[in-house]
């Protein structure tokens, strides 16, 4: 639980540092993308702290590209 709180404190510090400058510059799209990526990263970080398995993106790419590779080199 302490690790999750530490992670959330780090995320809060990042938000406190980055968001005001994005709002001052009126970068609404950049703010949305920043918050989206930060929330995904925070979710994955919490999952890792809890010991949950995080899927590897290469597994998805291998699943998609293996049939194409086999078809081309057959």
C-alpha positions in Angstrom: 0.0 0.0 0.0 2.9 2.3 0.8 4.3 1.8 -2.7 1.0 2.8 -4.3 0.8 5.9 -2.2 4.4 6.7 -3.2 3.6 6.2 -6.9 0.5 8.4 -6.6 2.6 11.2 -4.9 5.0 11.1 -7.8 2.2 11.3 -10.3 0.7 14.2 -8.4 4.0 16.0 -8.5 4.3 15.4 -12.2 0.8 16.8 -12.7 1.5 19.8 -10.5 4.6 20.6 -12.5 3.3 20.0 -16.1 -0.4 20.9 -16.2 -0.2 24.6 -15.3 2.2 25.3 -18.2 0.0 23.4 -20.6 -3.1 25.4 -19.4 -1.3 28.7 -19.6 -0.2 28.0 -23.2 -3.8 26.8 -24.0 -2.5 23.5 -25.3 -5.8 21.5 -24.7 -4.9 18.7 -27.1 -1.5 18.2 -25.6 -3.1 18.2 -22.1 -5.5 15.5 -23.1 -2.8 13.3 -24.5 -0.5 14.0 -21.5 -3.2 13.0 -19.1 -4.1 9.9 -21.2 -0.6 8.6 -21.2 0.0 9.5 -17.6 -3.2 7.6 -16.6 -2.1 4.5 -18.6 1.3 4.6 -17.1 -0.1 5.1 -13.6 -2.5 2.1 -14.1 0.4 -0.1 -15.3 2.6 1.1 -12.4 -0.1 0.2 -9.9 -0.6 -3.2 -11.5 3.1 -3.9 -11.3 3.3 -2.8 -7.7 0.4 -5.2 -6.9 2.2 -8.0 -8.7 -0.3 -8.4 -11.5 1.0 -9.7 -14.8 1.4 -7.0 -17.4 1.0 -8.1 -21.0 4.0 -7.7 -23.3 3.2 -5.7 -26.5 5.5 -7.9 -28.5 3.1 -10.8 -27.9 0.3 -9.0 -29.7 2.6 -8.0 -32.6 3.8 -11.6 -32.9 0.3 -12.9 -32.9 -0.7 -10.4 -35.7 2.4 -10.7 -37.9 3.2 -14.4 -37.7 0.5 -15.5 -40.2 1.6 -12.7 -42.6 5.2 -13.8 -42.3 4.3 -17.5 -42.9 2.2 -16.5 -45.9 5.0 -14.4 -47.5 7.8 -16.9 -46.9 5.9 -20.1 -47.8 
